[in-house]
Amino acid sequence: MANLVITSTDYTVKVDFNIYSEDANIKSESFRRNEISEVKERFGGTHLTVVMLDGNDFDVSYNTYKHAMVVDTIDGVAPTSNDDLFNKLVALQQV
């Protein structure tokens, strides 16, 4: 089964949690692009934290790192590094 799969439209972002559904207690979530408050590169670039306007945050990575969820694709494109993942997530903030 897949890891996180993120798909965007002009105004929304949909996250399919896949293997993380049970732990996150969420199968899929859709939200407005402007609800992404911050994207932070953490701990020497080992993973990223996405902070939402509602205060929820998610630790993600392009590969396996401790408790971070692995992102398989954003709009069908696999991130090649955490720097690449950072840039793709920041681009999702833009409306």
C-alpha positions as CSV (number, residue, x, y, z in Angstrom):
1,M,0.0,0.0,0.0
2,A,1.1,3.6,-0.7
3,N,2.4,6.2,1.7
4,L,1.1,9.8,1.6
5,V,-0.2,10.9,-1.8
6,I,-0.9,14.6,-2.2
7,T,-3.0,16.0,-5.0
8,S,-3.7,19.7,-5.5
9,T,-6.2,21.8,-7.6
10,D,-6.3,25.5,-8.0
11,Y,-7.8,26.0,-4.6
12,T,-7.5,22.8,-2.6
13,V,-5.1,20.1,-1.5
14,K,-6.1,16.5,-0.9
15,V,-4.0,14.1,1.2
16,D,-4.6,10.4,1.0
17,F,-3.0,9.0,4.2
18,N,-3.0,5.3,2.9
19,I,-0.7,3.3,5.3
20,Y,-0.9,6.1,7.9
21,S,-4.7,6.2,8.0
22,E,-5.0,4.1,11.2
23,D,-2.4,6.1,13.1
24,A,-3.6,9.5,11.9
25,N,-7.3,8.4,12.3
26,I,-7.8,10.0,8.9
27,K,-8.3,8.2,5.5
28,S,-8.3,11.3,3.3
29,E,-8.4,15.0,4.0
30,S,-9.1,17.9,1.8
31,F,-8.4,21.5,2.7
32,R,-7.9,24.9,1.1
33,R,-4.4,25.8,0.0
34,N,-4.3,28.9,2.2
35,E,-4.8,26.7,5.3
36,I,-1.1,25.7,5.1
37,S,0.5,28.1,7.6
38,E,4.1,27.0,7.5
39,V,6.5,24.5,6.1
40,K,9.6,24.0,8.3
41,E,12.8,22.1,7.6
42,R,13.7,20.2,10.8
43,F,16.7,18.6,12.4
44,G,19.3,19.2,9.8
45,G,17.0,18.5,6.9
46,T,16.1,15.0,8.1
47,H,12.3,15.8,7.8
48,L,9.8,18.6,7.4
49,T,7.0,19.8,9.6
50,V,3.8,21.2,7.9
51,V,1.9,23.4,10.2
52,M,-1.8,24.1,9.4
53,L,-3.7,27.2,10.4
54,D,-5.8,25.2,12.9
55,G,-2.6,24.3,14.8
56,N,-2.3,20.7,13.6
57,D,1.0,19.7,12.3
58,F,2.4,16.8,10.3
59,D,6.0,15.5,10.1
60,V,6.8,14.3,6.6
61,S,9.9,13.2,4.7
62,Y,10.7,12.0,1.2
63,N,12.2,8.8,2.8
64,T,11.9,7.0,6.1
65,Y,12.8,9.0,9.2
66,K,11.6,8.0,12.7
67,H,8.0,9.2,13.1
68,A,7.7,11.2,9.9
69,M,5.2,10.1,7.2
70,V,6.7,9.4,3.9
71,V,5.4,11.4,0.9
72,D,5.2,9.2,-2.2
73,T,4.0,11.9,-4.6
74,I,2.8,15.4,-4.9
75,D,0.6,15.9,-8.0
76,G,2.0,12.6,-9.4
77,V,5.7,13.6,-9.0
78,A,7.9,11.8,-6.4
79,P,10.1,14.1,-4.3
80,T,13.8,13.4,-4.8
81,S,15.0,14.9,-1.5
82,N,13.7,16.8,1.5
83,D,14.8,20.0,-0.2
84,D,12.7,19.1,-3.2
85,L,9.8,18.1,-0.9
86,F,10.1,21.4,0.9
87,N,9.9,23.3,-2.4
88,K,6.9,21.3,-3.6
89,L,5.0,21.8,-0.2
90,V,5.8,25.6,-0.3
91,A,4.4,25.7,-3.8
92,L,1.1,24.2,-2.5
93,Q,0.7,27.4,-0.3
94,Q,0.6,29.6,-3.4
95,V,-2.9,30.4,-4.7
